[in-house]
């Protein structure tokens, strides 16, 4: 923003821009869920179930972002607690952005981010229910670079990522002893992806493509153990969105997934699947928003494999009522219905176990400004 220096300390040095306050924000979420669902060990068949579940706190995040120069900014957040797991801190989004790289009009980003943010950012959805095909396709968090350029009304974005998520890091131990460096990648090949979008008369549409490699799996362990090789991973997508009078916002996404010869023990068979989601957000007034989200996925070639990948099948509809007590304090009531019937096969994991959910939530988002002394 043109006035970003107004928030910095006057140090007398135009090459030193320190924020007057450390920019920090905290987001806290808590839920109560009533659902038809349970945990099933896919190998042993052991189960655990709780129909009513108090999930408080569900998530606590600490966030920070600020401009560093006229063109460079940073953003990150760390999860202090998530889904009942305490004692660990996980960093998901964490990146630097450089606007107008070398005066070319190209924006550059490097760090951790979600590939799917090119279409619809999951962090901005108004439902608790997720955009499921993004998670199933494995195009959420990864490490890499992203380049983008606007050619009104067309935009073009291209990226390269490791393709193995944000959890792996390998200590370099050859040659030498206790070398200090680590590899974040476990594969020589990067995953390439891109999107071309167009925005005309208030309607946005785009085509997405991805090519990379992923570790194969073993059907003998219900698909939970990795194989010995890598298979091709190709994804093709189409997205569209728009609004009516700035009151009704609609969006839809289609993804086709070609996972190549995904299982080691069926090396001559290719596996493909596809899925969609679509939603509408209706802004009734300053305090009330009503949302609906539909998720559908067809496991395709994974049907009948006796693996967890049969669970790609999904057919759910979600309705959400959001009430804003304040701009930064929101409560929701949400219900999801699963149209799939139970699968009574001998599989331990019961691939079509119904996932009906009723949920109550309270969410807070507030900022802290810590005074900083300029050196």
N, C-alpha and C positions, 0 to 999 in steps of 0.2 A: 504494500500500500504506500502511496506517495508520502504520507505523514508518519512513517514508521519510526523515524528518528526522534519524534516527539516523546516517545516512551523510553528513551535512552538517557544515560547520565552524560552531562556535559563535561567531558574529560579534557577538553582543549586539544585533543588529538583526533583529527577526522578519520584516522585509520583504526580507531578503537571505539566500538559501539557496544556498550554494556547496558543491558536492560536496567531500569530503575528498580524493578522488582523481579525476583525469580518467578517466571510464569509457570504456575502449577495448577492443575485441576484434578479433582477427585470425583470418580463416579462409583456409586454404590447401588447394588441391586439385590432384592430379596423376593422370593416367590413362595407361594403355597400351591402345590399341585395335587390334583386328584386324577389318576390316570389308570388305564388298563394297559399294563406293560410290566415286564420283569427282566432281570438280568439272567441270561442263560450262558453258561460256559459252552462254547461251540465244540469242545472236544470231549469233556467229561459229562456234560449234560446237567451239572449242578445248577440250581436256580436260587435266586433271592428275589423277593417281591415286597413292595410297600405301596398299597393303593393310595394312601394319603401321605404326602411328603412335605415337611417344612424345610425349605431350602433358603436358609437365611444365615449368613449372607451368601447369596449365589455368586456374586462377583464384586470385587473391589479393585478399581483401577486407579493408577496415578498417571496423569498425562502432562506433557509439556510441549510447547511449540513457540518459536519466535523467529523473526528475521535476524540474520547475522550481517548481511550486507544489502545493497540495493537489489541483488539478484539471488542471494543464497538464503535459504531458510531450513529449519529442521523440524521434525515432529517425531515423537515417540510416546509409547505408553507401556507401562509394566503392570502386570496383573499380580496383586498382592495375595489374592485368594480367589479360587475359581472352583465352582462345583463341589464344594466341600473339602477341597485339598488345601491345607494350610502348611506353612513352613517353607514354601518355595515361591520364588518370584520368576515369572515368565514374561519375557519381552516379546511382543508380537510386531506390530507396526513400529518401525524405527528406520528413518531414512533422511537423507539430505536432498533438497531440490535446488536446481540451478536454472533460473529462468533466462530465456533468450541466450542460449549457449553460443559464444563467439559471435553474437549479433546476427545469428542465423534465423531467429524466430523459433528455434527448437528448444523445448524444455527437457531437462535431463534430471533423472532421479536415480539414486543408488541407495541400496539398503535392503531392509525387509519390508515386504508389502504383499497385498493379495492380488494375484493375477486377475481374479474375477472383478476387481474394482474397475477395470476398464469398462465393464457393462453396468452392474448395479452393486454398489458397495454394501456388503452385508452389515457393516457396523451402523448403517443409517436406516435399516429397515424398522418399521413400526410394530411388527409382530415379534413375539418370542419365537414362534416357529421359523425355522431357517429356510434359506433358498437351498433346498436339499441337493439339487444336482451339482451345485458348485462344490460341495463337500465330497459327494460321491465321485466326482470326476477328478478330485485332487488338484483343483486350481485355486486354492486359497493361499495360505502364506508360503512364501519362498524368498530366496535371497538372490538379488541380481540388479539389473539396470533396466531403466525404461526411458525411451525417447518419444517425444510427442510434438506434433506440429499442426497448427490450425491453418486451413486454407478455406476460409469462409465460403460456403456453409459446410465444407468437408473437413474432417479431422482424421489424422493418421497417427497411430501409436504402434511402437515396436519395442519388444523387450527380449532379454536373455536372462534366464535364471538357472540356478544349479539343478533344479528339478527334483530335489530330495527333501524339500521342506525346510524347516528352521531349527530342527533339533539335533541334526548330526554335526559332529566335529571330530576329526581324527588327528591324534597327536603324530607329528612327523618324527619318526624314530630311526630312520635309515637314510643315509649313513649318519653315524654320530650317536651320542649318548645324551639323553634328556634335552633334546633340542627344544627351544622355547616356542616354536611355531606350530600352528594347527592348520589342517585342511578342513574347510566347511563342506567340501564336495567329495563324493565317493564315486564319481563317474567322470570320465574324460569328456563326455558329450554334454553340452548345455541344452536346455529346453528353450526353443524359440517360439515366440507367440506375437500376435499383433491383432489390431482391430482397425477397420476403416469405418467411420461413421459419417452421417449426414444429418443436418438439422434444418428442416424446412417447414415453415408455417406452424411452428410449435410442436411438430412431431419429430422425434429423434429415432434413428434406426442405424443399425450397424451389423457388420459381419465380422466374425472372430475366427481365428485359426491358431492351432498350436501343434508343434511337432517336437517330440523328445523321446526319451527312453525311460523305462521304469523296470524295477526288479520283478522277476517272475515269481509266481507262488506255486505251492504244492497242494494238490487236491487231497492228498493223503492226510493233511492236517486241517481239513475243512477250509483251506486257503489262508490259514493264519501264519504259516511259516514261509520264508522266502526261498526261492529256488537258486539256481547257480548261474543264471544268465540274465540278460536284459531283453525286453521286448519293445517293439515300437509303440509309441503312444501318440495318437492323432486325435484331435478334437476340432470339430467344426460347429460354429454357432451363429445364431441370428437373434438380435434383440431389437425391441421397439418400445417406445414410451411416449407419453404425451399428457396433456391436461385439458380440462374443460373449465374455462372461466376461473382458473387458479383455485378451484374448489375440489375438483375431482381429478386425481392423478392416477394414471393407469400405466401398467408396464407388463412386459412378457419376455421370456427367454426360452430359446430352444437350443439343445446341445446334442450332437451326435458324437459318440465315442468309439473309436477304433483302437482297441488295445492289443492288436496283433496276436501273436502266439503266447498268450499270457500264462498258461500253466505248463510247468516243466514236463509233467507226465502225459500231456497231450500235445506234443511239440508240433504237430502238423495241423492243428485246428486254430482258427482265428476267432476272437471273441469281440463282439460289438454290442453296444447298448445305447439307448437314447432316453432323453427326458426333457420335461418342460416345467416351467412355473409361470404363473400369471397372478397379478394382484391389482387391487384398487384401494386407494386411500381417499376417504372423503372428509374434508375439513368442514365440520358443521359450524364451529365457531372458534373463538380464541382458546376455549378449554376442552372441547370435545373433538376427537378424531375417530372415525370408524373405518376399520381396515378389513380386507379379506384377502386371503392368499390361497392359491391352489397349487399343489405339488403333485406331479405325476412322473413316474419313471418306469420304463420297461427293461427288465434285466436282459432281454434278448437271448444271446447265446449262453449266458450264465445260468439260465433256467435248467434245472435238472443236473447241475454239476455237483450237488451235495457239498457246496461251499457257502461261506458267509456272503459271497457275492450274489447269491440269489436274493438277498435282502435289498438289492438295488430296487426291486419292485416296490413302488409306493404309489398311493392314490389317496391323498388327504385334502381336506378343505379346512381352512382356519378362519374364524371370525374374531376380531379384536376390538374392544371398546377402550379407548384411551382417554383419561381425564387428567388435565394439567392443573394441579393445585396451585402451582406457580410455574414460571417459565422453566425452572430447573428441577421441579418435583412432579413426577408423573406416576399415576397408578393405572394399571390395566386389568381388565377381565378378558380372558381369552379361552376359547374352546376350539378344539380340533377333533375332527371325525375322520376315521380311517375307513374307507370303503372296501378295503381288502378283507376277505374272510380268512379265518384261521386256516393254516396249512397243517393238516393232520398227518403228514408224512412222518417217517421214523427219524427224521433229522433232529438232532439235539436242539438246534437253535430255533426251530419252529419259525421258518422264514417269513410267514405271513401273520405273525402274532399281531393282533390289532393294537393300534397305538392311539386310542382315544385319550384326549387330555383336556382337563379343565384347570385353569390357572389364574391365580391372583398375584398381583405384583405391586411393589412400591419401589420406585427408582429415584435416586437423588443425584444431582450433578452440581457440584459447587467448586469454586475456585479459591485458591490460596495465593496471596501475593506476599512473598517473603522479602523483607528489605535487604538490599544488597549494597555493600559499601564498595565504591569504586577504588581500585588500587592506583 
